[in-house]
């Protein structure tokens, strides 16, 4: 089980005065302190862990965020930034003595500049909301996490989220131009802007993926891209996970970079087909979803080259979509995969690690062996093109022993990722889930350097406490 540091008893004793102080800063509906109304904020997407916070605030402007941060800093109150709560690593898990700063009311698109191909949005705008705002002019926002209907751009920045199309277009960091942020003391900073690069230190690079440890993100300037002429998807089904993994490695090694290259194994295929009715091959052990884009001639050429590579691995079937509707059906299954797996197991841990694509066959084989050893089923659904794994470990939440086994199984998968030359996380972040595994990838010297950066921004360690760093270094 994941341990939490002891709460600050003096803060808990001053709860009423702290809530009163927050109410003085925000509109009447902007502060939540009643026990029942706090319950929805006790957890995020890593729902195995829960803790009701001291209070929740719902600011609507950067200025209100700054006022809340300045107040909490003066009072020595810990702060947990929260967007949609879709974090799968416990990144928005509160503490008993913390104030959750919910950014979901900061949901306005502030500016769209088609000439310079950028948009300025508040942190609470949903990922898909950016594309919806610009697609009428033929543009889109590239990063597309599976939770894009709900997840918010501020959270995407904090976790450096990716998505199925990051193989071609990159993750959040590759699609950012600027940030407006609030420091722990309540100071407002603007970093970057509507231009491709900024002079001086790479503050944008430092803050992207910092998991709410350094600042609170309130506004984001993103790149918007002109939509492709067209896109088509294909399915390639195989007799084993290892063969499908070898095919992935061969496609990438050929120099062809599809827009997306996704992997699903048998449990995932069956769950998603029951949900989406996309025509997935139910007799396959593993399946790849491969998408290309461009003119019709470019699509035909790329799909033929990829098909030739796939045929070298004796696929059970190859299916190329012939219409936009068929491609949408293929992606409906993949985008709804995490929810669809709930049909076969209501409880699962969604892991997140990254490996070199050349090690995919070996890693998939070893995960299969671990599954048998732990006697827990796994559904593998992940971004195969860039080696970002998302094994879903199924367990029974009503059985503490089953949950404990799932946790150990997940830790072993992450250790395996590091062992083969990968890393602990691709896009979900460290949060509390991987916090105590940081020493597997980083030396104590490296961790100490990271702590120094944290302390430079947040000397009292008030921002998003007990995340990322092993607890012994988390100042109380």
Protein Blocks (a to p, Z undefined) as FASTA:
>chain_A
ZZdddddfklmmmmmmmmmmmmmmpcfklpcfbfklmmmmmpcfklmbccddfbdcddfb
fklmmmmmmmmmmnopacdddfehpafnhpmcccfkbccddfklmmccfbdcfknopadd
dfklcfklmmmmmmmnopacfblcfklmmmcfklmmmnopabjklmmnopfklmcfbdcd
ddfkopacdehjjdfbdehjdfklmmnonlommbccfbdcdddddddfbdcddddddfbf
klmmmmmmmmmmnopacfbdcdddfklmmmmmmmnonopafkbfbdcddddeddfklmmm
mmmmmmmmmmmnopabdcddfbfklmmmmmmmmmmmmmmmmmmombdcdddddddfklmm
mmmmmmmmmmmmnopacdddddfknopacddddddfklmklmmmmmmmmmmmmmmmmmno
pafbfklonmlmlmmmmmmmpcfklmmmmmmmmmmmmmnopgoghihiafklmcZZ
